[in-house]
């Protein structure tokens, strides 16, 4: 047996057990397992706090990768999930539907604009939601009898996920997928049209290659994991104009920006334009359970409405429209409807601006920027990111810098004193 060879026994001596029990069997995300610091063991969460197994309590500054918009363990979401668990935790979505999914689809369509984005396809993660959006866009043309449109335009600084199609439209220079770039489908990655020169460059590409392009995809207002890069609403208006001029579909990836993070329920509302397809996830369930949605306009869906079975969208995640996830999402939307979440985001924005302002004067700080519930301090460089992360933990906060940025994306329910502690800690640690 391979496990009994002397060669493998020697290998076991080389690879250390980091700390058990069980950690030696984990493969953690975005981490060089050989050199990374030991992860923190979490015992519980509540509100905006993470309670560690050793008894320490951290103020969470990033809401678990931007998902826990209502804070952790919100009683209304928990009760909805508990009730659904007692009724039906899951049922396959092939040939069957259930009330939680029907209600959620209806509510999302209403929030996104009645008669506009109104066909909802559920999946389990943001990356898959993007994959579904790409398949919709590519097959849309084939179903209409137009072939050869097999390229997607995406933008430098963008990040859309870690599955193959999503990686292909993410900027490899951002450091996520560079080693795999040669194995991925080749898409068109270009500068965002933020000024006359970059707009002209994009239009040149469209004029020369539009017959090969199926869609344009963009993270509206904020490129999240690519470095929390901001752009204004005019960029989205430009993209809508160019997509219409050259007859292309426009996809907005709102997995990060959706559900209040930029100050409006959805980022695209600030541009007064509507995409043809939108992707949603992360805060969709208030950070409780995995769920995602790809929502299309009626004209996109109509290209799949046919007597020809071959024109159907052939995609079906096993846990599509999971009833527990849909129950959590419906409860999260209840909270947006009855509690002043967008008002809280506006207050957070003002507090982030004031609290991070002292960072502008610090040596090595390149820029400070704030939008909605996002506060960013960009540095010239971070020389030892693991040491910096540990400094924040030692100060009693969970802030996880990446690349050259330190950022805050707190829960919308965070107390003013907790947010003040987060911003003052960022300023003090960077000083």
C-alpha positions as a printed NumPy array, in Angstrom:
array([[  0.   ,   0.   ,   0.   ],
       [  1.328,   3.5  ,  -0.789],
       [  0.838,   4.651,   2.807],
       [  3.223,   1.94 ,   4.062],
       [  6.25 ,   2.803,   1.93 ],
       [  9.417,   4.034,   3.592],
       [  9.34 ,   7.035,   1.214],
       [  5.97 ,   8.172,   2.574],
       [  7.085,   7.571,   6.148],
       [  9.972,   9.955,   5.525],
       [  7.594,  12.532,   4.069],
       [  5.511,  12.43 ,   7.234],
       [  8.579,  13.533,   9.2  ],
       [  9.075,  16.536,   6.894],
       [  5.485,  17.833,   7.082],
       [  4.819,  18.922,  10.674],
       [  1.535,  18.637,  12.486],
       [  0.703,  22.292,  13.14 ],
       [ -1.557,  21.855,  16.143],
       [ -4.336,  19.44 ,  16.744],
       [ -6.686,  17.861,  17.165],
       [ -8.007,  18.03 ,  13.609],
       [ -6.002,  20.998,  12.368],
       [ -3.517,  18.653,  10.754],
       [ -6.336,  17.566,   8.427],
       [ -7.525,  21.026,   7.339],
       [ -6.58 ,  22.871,   4.154],
       [ -7.319,  26.548,   4.79 ],
       [ -8.191,  29.239,   2.202],
       [ -5.752,  31.745,   0.709],
       [ -2.971,  30.432,   2.956],
       [  0.466,  28.929,   2.568],
       [ -0.111,  26.17 ,   5.093],
       [  3.588,  25.615,   5.78 ],
       [  4.362,  29.166,   6.897],
       [  1.033,  30.66 ,   8.018],
       [  0.447,  31.469,  11.68 ],
       [ -1.871,  29.156,  13.546],
       [ -5.53 ,  30.134,  13.018],
       [ -7.625,  31.305,  15.938],
       [-10.155,  28.849,  17.321],
       [-13.616,  30.428,  17.656],
       [-16.018,  29.252,  20.349],
       [-18.979,  31.533,  19.702],
       [-20.185,  34.769,  18.125],
       [-22.716,  37.386,  19.111],
       [-23.54 ,  40.815,  17.746],
       [-20.24 ,  42.193,  16.439],
       [-18.077,  40.016,  18.673],
       [-16.012,  36.886,  18.034],
       [-15.349,  34.839,  21.187],
       [-12.228,  32.728,  21.003],
       [-11.749,  29.333,  22.615],
       [ -9.185,  30.826,  25.01 ],
       [-11.757,  33.32 ,  26.301],
       [-10.62 ,  36.422,  24.419],
       [-13.259,  38.549,  22.729],
       [-12.599,  40.411,  19.476],
       [-14.599,  43.201,  17.856],
       [-15.157,  42.018,  14.299],
       [-14.226,  44.734,  11.809],
       [-14.975,  42.843,   8.592],
       [-18.244,  40.969,   9.302],
       [-16.898,  37.59 ,   8.195],
       [-15.909,  38.548,   4.669],
       [-18.671,  41.18 ,   4.5  ],
       [-21.57 ,  38.81 ,   5.089],
       [-22.851,  39.423,   8.643],
       [-24.584,  42.707,   7.879],
       [-26.988,  42.4  ,  10.837],
       [-24.299,  41.14 ,  13.195],
       [-23.953,  37.548,  14.355],
       [-26.774,  35.399,  15.748],
       [-29.587,  37.831,  15.069],
       [-32.62 ,  36.401,  16.845],
       [-35.027,  36.945,  13.927],
       [-32.83 ,  35.068,  11.443],
       [-32.055,  32.336,  13.949],
       [-35.74 ,  31.774,  14.71 ],
       [-36.597,  31.635,  10.994],
       [-33.924,  29.018,  10.359],
       [-34.95 ,  26.983,  13.403],
       [-38.574,  26.995,  12.271],
       [-37.602,  25.944,   8.744],
       [-35.305,  23.215,  10.071],
       [-38.221,  21.686,  11.947],
       [-40.356,  21.798,   8.792],
       [-38.004,  20.924,   5.916],
       [-34.265,  21.596,   5.783],
       [-33.852,  20.836,   2.088],
       [-35.539,  19.37 ,  -0.946],
       [-34.101,  19.059,  -4.431],
       [-35.112,  21.877,  -6.779],
       [-35.488,  19.65 ,  -9.817],
       [-39.229,  19.296, -10.433],
       [-39.977,  20.585,  -6.92 ],
       [-40.255,  24.053,  -5.382],
       [-41.05 ,  25.347,  -1.894],
       [-42.556,  28.461,  -0.372],
       [-39.316,  29.945,   0.994],
       [-37.756,  29.997,  -2.487],
       [-40.938,  31.306,  -4.139],
       [-41.2  ,  34.108,  -1.59 ],
       [-37.527,  35.021,  -1.832],
       [-37.569,  35.113,  -5.648],
       [-40.635,  37.366,  -5.576],
       [-39.05 ,  39.691,  -3.014],
       [-35.729,  39.945,  -4.851],
       [-37.488,  40.736,  -8.12 ],
       [-39.442,  43.463,  -6.35 ],
       [-36.331,  44.992,  -4.786],
       [-34.386,  44.92 ,  -8.048],
       [-37.104,  46.73 ,  -9.991],
       [-40.495,  45.338, -10.984],
       [-40.493,  44.21 , -14.591],
       [-36.716,  44.567, -14.881],
       [-34.524,  41.984, -13.14 ],
       [-37.202,  39.405, -12.468],
       [-35.971,  35.858, -13.192],
       [-34.047,  34.396, -10.241],
       [-31.716,  31.403, -10.466],
       [-30.476,  30.215,  -7.058],
       [-27.127,  28.594,  -6.272],
       [-24.893,  28.131,  -3.232],
       [-21.963,  30.537,  -3.616],
       [-20.902,  33.762,  -5.26 ],
       [-18.468,  32.045,  -7.601],
       [-21.205,  29.745,  -8.866],
       [-23.581,  32.686,  -9.273],
       [-20.963,  34.264, -11.551],
       [-20.515,  31.009, -13.482],
       [-24.276,  30.893, -14.029],
       [-24.275,  34.503, -15.225],
       [-21.527,  33.714, -17.743],
       [-23.385,  30.64 , -19.013],
       [-26.543,  32.7  , -19.388],
       [-24.683,  35.351, -21.358],
       [-22.896,  32.905, -23.652],
       [-25.941,  30.715, -24.314],
       [-28.173,  33.757, -24.806],
       [-26.482,  34.395, -28.15 ],
       [-26.419,  30.747, -29.224],
       [-30.129,  30.386, -28.481],
       [-30.768,  33.352, -30.755],
       [-28.79 ,  31.698, -33.554],
       [-25.791,  34.038, -33.197],
       [-22.533,  32.117, -32.805],
       [-18.944,  33.148, -32.101],
       [-19.727,  35.478, -29.197],
       [-17.593,  33.58 , -26.699],
       [-15.595,  36.335, -24.995],
       [-16.305,  38.358, -21.866],
       [-14.927,  41.814, -21.123],
       [-13.846,  42.286, -17.516],
       [-11.648,  44.84 , -15.788],
       [ -8.241,  45.186, -14.209],
       [ -8.447,  45.11 , -10.446],
       [-11.531,  42.914, -10.611],
       [-12.234,  39.714,  -8.723],
       [-15.24 ,  37.496,  -9.398],
       [-14.496,  34.195,  -7.661],
       [-12.341,  31.099,  -7.585],
       [-14.042,  28.699, -10.002],
       [-12.582,  28.399, -13.495],
       [-14.904,  30.742, -15.357],
       [-14.808,  33.299, -12.552],
       [-11.012,  33.139, -12.398],
       [-10.794,  33.79 , -16.128],
       [-12.567,  37.125, -15.76 ],
       [-10.618,  38.163, -12.66 ],
       [ -7.419,  40.182, -12.884],
       [ -4.579,  37.663, -12.51 ],
       [ -2.222,  40.503, -11.628],
       [ -4.119,  40.862,  -8.373],
       [ -2.304,  37.788,  -7.08 ],
       [ -5.159,  35.322,  -6.701],
       [ -4.881,  33.159,  -9.797],
       [ -1.701,  34.13 , -11.61 ],
       [ -0.19 ,  30.64 , -11.513],
       [ -3.24 ,  29.222, -13.334],
       [ -3.719,  31.958, -15.909],
       [ -2.355,  29.862, -18.768],
       [ -4.887,  27.108, -18.135],
       [ -7.955,  29.355, -18.116],
       [-10.156,  30.571, -20.977],
       [ -8.68 ,  33.754, -22.382],
       [-10.958,  36.692, -21.786],
       [-10.504,  40.427, -22.381],
       [ -9.253,  42.229, -19.263],
       [ -9.031,  45.993, -19.741],
       [ -8.941,  49.205, -17.695],
       [-12.2  ,  50.505, -16.272],
       [-13.508,  53.461, -18.289],
       [-12.817,  56.069, -15.609],
       [-11.628,  58.856, -17.941],
       [-11.572,  59.802, -21.611],
       [ -8.488,  57.745, -22.44 ],
       [ -9.678,  54.508, -20.823],
       [-13.18 ,  54.969, -22.238],
       [-11.742,  55.422, -25.725],
       [ -9.592,  52.309, -25.268],
       [-12.615,  50.25 , -24.271],
       [-14.646,  51.538, -27.193],
       [-11.813,  50.68 , -29.583],
       [-11.876,  47.082, -28.344],
       [-15.638,  46.96 , -28.731],
       [-15.555,  48.442, -32.229],
       [-12.969,  45.904, -33.351],
       [-14.224,  42.779, -31.588],
       [-17.883,  43.205, -30.64 ],
       [-18.957,  40.299, -32.862],
       [-16.917,  38.01 , -30.558],
       [-18.059,  39.524, -27.243],
       [-21.045,  38.189, -25.304],
       [-21.057,  40.462, -22.267],
       [-19.315,  42.964, -20.037],
       [-19.005,  42.207, -16.316],
       [-18.115,  44.667, -13.562],
       [-18.257,  45.047,  -9.793],
       [-20.305,  48.239,  -9.486],
       [-18.752,  51.127,  -7.507],
       [-16.249,  48.979,  -5.592],
       [-13.83 ,  46.302,  -6.776],
       [-13.751,  44.331,  -3.532],
       [-11.183,  41.569,  -3.164],
       [ -9.037,  43.185,  -5.859],
       [ -8.115,  45.93 ,  -3.411],
       [-11.282,  47.823,  -2.39 ],
       [-10.891,  50.135,  -5.389],
       [-13.654,  52.691,  -5.849],
       [-15.09 ,  54.199,  -9.016],
       [-18.027,  56.522,  -9.483],
       [-21.486,  55.929, -10.895],
       [-20.53 ,  57.503, -14.222],
       [-18.475,  54.395, -14.998],
       [-21.613,  52.252, -14.819],
       [-23.522,  54.692, -17.008],
       [-20.695,  54.546, -19.562],
       [-20.767,  50.748, -19.547],
       [-24.54 ,  50.698, -20.012],
       [-24.257,  53.118, -22.942],
       [-21.488,  51.105, -24.609],
       [-23.228,  47.771, -24.016],
       [-26.359,  49.122, -25.662],
       [-24.421,  50.704, -28.525],
       [-22.702,  47.432, -29.406],
       [-25.579,  45.129, -28.501],
       [-23.909,  43.393, -25.549],
       [-25.226,  42.087, -22.249],
       [-24.135,  43.908, -19.097],
       [-23.527,  41.926, -15.889],
       [-23.186,  43.576, -12.477],
       [-21.432,  41.442,  -9.873],
       [-22.996,  42.702,  -6.623],
       [-21.879,  39.799,  -4.468],
       [-19.909,  42.216,  -2.271],
       [-21.757,  45.475,  -2.9  ],
       [-25.329,  44.218,  -2.644],
       [-27.56 ,  44.63 ,   0.41 ],
       [-26.569,  48.046,   1.63 ],
       [-22.787,  47.928,   1.721],
       [-22.287,  50.992,  -0.521],
       [-25.103,  53.025,   1.05 ],
       [-28.011,  51.939,  -1.158],
       [-29.647,  48.533,  -1.184],
       [-27.775,  47.762,  -4.41 ],
       [-24.838,  49.697,  -5.816],
       [-26.35 ,  50.002,  -9.301],
       [-29.152,  52.172,  -7.899],
       [-26.64 ,  55.023,  -7.546],
       [-26.082,  55.033, -11.314],
       [-29.783,  54.878, -12.283],
       [-28.997,  52.153, -14.795],
       [-30.061,  48.507, -14.754],
       [-27.864,  45.572, -15.791],
       [-29.098,  42.645, -17.843],
       [-27.885,  40.152, -15.232],
       [-26.924,  40.655, -11.585],
       [-25.202,  38.289,  -9.154],
       [-25.913,  38.309,  -5.412],
       [-24.567,  36.385,  -2.417],
       [-22.593,  37.108,   0.804],
       [-25.011,  39.311,   2.802],
       [-28.042,  37.723,   1.09 ],
       [-28.655,  35.541,   4.178],
       [-27.173,  37.992,   6.657],
       [-24.058,  35.82 ,   6.867],
       [-25.982,  32.843,   8.223],
       [-25.986,  30.214,   5.471],
       [-24.553,  29.78 ,   1.96 ],
       [-26.869,  31.062,  -0.76 ],
       [-26.487,  32.987,  -4.   ],
       [-28.69 ,  34.225,  -6.808],
       [-28.223,  35.145, -10.448],
       [-31.064,  37.386, -11.581],
       [-31.772,  38.152, -15.241],
       [-33.937,  40.615, -17.107],
       [-36.87 ,  39.26 , -19.036],
       [-35.224,  39.67 , -22.442],
       [-32.412,  37.345, -21.33 ],
       [-34.83 ,  34.753, -19.987],
       [-36.925,  34.953, -23.164],
       [-33.977,  33.623, -25.191],
       [-34.236,  30.376, -23.187],
       [-38.067,  30.125, -23.382],
       [-38.57 ,  27.588, -26.153],
       [-40.145,  24.33 , -27.253],
       [-36.584,  23.167, -27.915],
       [-35.188,  21.347, -24.867],
       [-31.647,  22.109, -26.041],
       [-32.242,  25.805, -25.337],
       [-32.765,  25.241, -21.605],
       [-30.153,  26.501, -19.14 ],
       [-28.38 ,  23.295, -18.167],
       [-27.226,  24.097, -14.669],
       [-28.514,  22.737, -11.371],
       [-26.59 ,  22.908,  -8.08 ],
       [-27.47 ,  20.07 ,  -5.705],
       [-28.363,  22.468,  -2.903],
       [-29.979,  25.031,  -5.176],
       [-32.557,  27.15 ,  -3.299],
       [-31.786,  25.341,  -0.045],
       [-34.806,  25.939,   2.184],
       [-32.744,  26.883,   5.244],
       [-30.753,  29.413,   3.233],
       [-33.898,  30.88 ,   1.683],
       [-35.496,  31.158,   5.129],
       [-32.439,  33.026,   6.396],
       [-32.518,  35.321,   3.352],
       [-36.196,  36.092,   3.816],
       [-35.555,  36.905,   7.471],
       [-32.646,  39.143,   6.473],
       [-34.896,  41.024,   4.042],
       [-37.428,  41.411,   6.858],
       [-34.766,  43.233,   8.852],
       [-33.919,  45.528,   5.95 ],
       [-37.631,  46.302,   5.613],
       [-38.386,  47.038,   9.253],
       [-35.104,  48.33 ,  10.697],
       [-33.135,  51.423,   9.578],
       [-30.24 ,  49.577,   7.966],
       [-29.451,  52.133,   5.266],
       [-29.609,  54.893,   7.839],
       [-27.147,  52.926,   9.952],
       [-24.842,  52.6  ,   6.939],
       [-24.954,  56.378,   6.444],
       [-23.953,  56.862,  10.074],
       [-21.165,  54.29 ,   9.751],
       [-19.888,  56.124,   6.668],
       [-19.642,  59.392,   8.609],
       [-17.91 ,  57.69 ,  11.539],
       [-15.461,  55.902,   9.244],
       [-14.553,  59.193,   7.557],
       [-13.907,  60.874,  10.876],
       [-12.212,  57.921,  12.534],
       [ -9.833,  57.088,   9.686],
       [ -8.97 ,  60.707,   8.842],
       [ -5.896,  60.741,  11.157],
       [ -4.393,  57.944,   9.035],
       [ -3.887,  60.39 ,   6.141],
       [ -0.988,  61.99 ,   8.01 ],
       [  0.839,  58.74 ,   8.731],
       [  4.036,  57.809,   6.952],
       [  3.512,  55.086,   4.349],
       [ -0.199,  55.807,   3.876],
       [ -1.033,  56.234,   0.216],
       [ -4.766,  56.971,   0.45 ],
       [ -7.764,  56.862,   2.778],
       [-11.169,  56.281,   1.169],
       [-14.655,  55.607,   2.473],
       [-17.912,  54.642,   0.795],
       [-20.995,  53.467,   2.642],
       [-19.982,  50.796,   5.122],
       [-16.468,  50.442,   3.663],
       [-13.401,  52.188,   5.063],
       [ -9.998,  51.676,   3.444],
       [ -6.471,  52.732,   4.313],
       [ -4.141,  51.977,   1.414],
       [ -0.455,  51.762,   2.227],
       [  2.586,  52.029,   0.016],
       [  3.287,  48.443,   1.044],
       [  2.802,  45.992,   3.901],
       [  6.111,  44.364,   4.68 ],
       [  4.912,  41.693,   7.123],
       [  1.194,  41.099,   6.8  ],
       [  1.068,  38.286,   9.361],
       [  2.708,  40.503,  11.977],
       [  0.251,  43.302,  11.202],
       [ -2.726,  40.964,  11.513],
       [ -1.424,  39.741,  14.865],
       [ -1.055,  43.323,  16.121],
       [ -4.766,  43.891,  15.558],
       [ -5.658,  40.688,  17.388],
       [ -3.451,  41.722,  20.305],
       [ -5.454,  44.973,  20.402],
       [ -8.723,  43.047,  20.702],
       [-10.064,  43.562,  17.176],
       [-10.37 ,  41.3  ,  14.156],
       [ -9.093,  43.238,  11.147],
       [ -7.549,  41.253,   8.32 ],
       [ -5.432,  43.337,   5.908],
       [ -4.611,  41.983,   2.471],
       [ -2.443,  43.214,  -0.37 ],
       [ -1.519,  46.747,   0.603],
       [ -4.758,  47.715,   2.347],
       [ -6.233,  47.743,   5.811],
       [-10.013,  47.909,   5.589],
       [-13.14 ,  47.917,   7.716],
       [-16.514,  46.515,   6.622],
       [-18.359,  46.185,   9.931],
       [-21.845,  44.927,  10.567],
       [-24.448,  47.645,  10.063],
       [-25.61 ,  47.124,  13.666],
       [-22.214,  47.865,  15.219],
       [-22.284,  50.117,  18.28 ],
       [-20.726,  53.545,  17.87 ],
       [-18.152,  52.86 ,  20.601],
       [-17.105,  49.594,  18.939],
       [-16.647,  51.318,  15.599],
       [-14.651,  54.071,  17.289],
       [-12.409,  51.432,  18.818],
       [-11.891,  49.837,  15.412],
       [-10.92 ,  53.096,  13.691],
       [ -8.708,  54.29 ,  16.553],
       [ -6.974,  50.905,  16.652],
       [ -6.286,  51.063,  12.914],
       [ -4.76 ,  54.523,  13.301],
       [ -2.728,  53.54 ,  16.368],
       [ -1.38 ,  50.274,  14.924],
       [ -0.439,  51.87 ,  11.596],
       [  1.294,  54.702,  13.442]])
